Amino acid sequence: MNLRFGRLSLWFCIAGILLAGWPFIVRDDVAQQVAIFLFSGIMLYFIGVILSVVAIVKKEAGKAKFFGLFFILFMALISILGLLLLSFGIGEK
């Protein structure tokens, strides 16, 4: 059986993002254990990133292997943009 690390990393990253965001999507009384969901989601996501690096090193075909790495860059850019907007006082009353 040929194990495709790229596709596996894609599924782990998506599961990690959904699990980490779950407490912020549902009502507060449903997601009382925010830390457990958040920690589990982050761990799943990092497992996906590690599998993505393994897929890149093995030179697998396809573009699914780049999802985890591009999402890290995307979140970093969003964070920098948010901090830049805060520094200029945008959103302040």
N, C-alpha and C positions, 0 to 999 in steps of 0.2 A: 504494500500500500504506500503510495507516494503522499507524504504529508506536506501540505502546502502551508508554509508558515505565513505567507502574505495574507491569505484569506483568513487564517486563524487569528492573526493579529488584528485584522479589521473587525472581526466579531468581538474579540476581547475589548477593543477600544470602544466600540459602540455600546457594549454592555456596561463598561465602566462609566461612560458618560451618562447613560440613562440612570444607572444606579446612584451615581453621585448627585444627579440633579433631581432625583425622585422626591426628597424631602422638601424641596423648594417649589415643586409643582402641585403636590396634593395639600389637603387641609392640614392644619397643625395637629389635630387630634389623631389623625391617621399616622403621621410620621413623628412619633415621640422620640424615636431613637435616631436622631439626626447624625450623631457621630458614627454610629455603626454603618449606616448607609453611605455616608461620605467617605469613611476610611475604606470600606469594601470597594466602592466605586473607583477610588484612586488607585488601590492595589490592582484591580482588574485592568485599569487603563495602563499602568506601568508594565504589567505582564504583556499587554498588547504591544507596547513600545519595544520591549525586549525582543518579542517575536518578530517585530518589524525589522529590527536591526539584524536578527539572524537571517531573515529572508533577503535582506539587501546583501549581506556577506555571501550568502549562497547563490546570489544572482538569479533569483527566481523571476519568471516572466510575470507580467501584469503590473498594474499600478496600485493594487490594493495595499501593497506593503508600505507605501508612502503616507497613508492616511494618518497614522499615529504621530509621525514626525511633523507633518504639515499642520495638524491640529494644535500641537504644542506651539509652533510659530504663530499660528492664528491667535491663540489665547494670549500670547506674549504681546502681540501687536495691539490687541484690544485693551489689554491692561495699560500699556504705555499711552495709548490714546486717551483712556479714561483719566489717567494721572495728568496728562497734558491739559485736558479740558478743566480738571480741577484746579490746576495751577493758574490758569487764566481766569478763573472765577466764573466759568460758564455753568449755568444751573443754579447760581446763587441768586437769592431774592434781594 
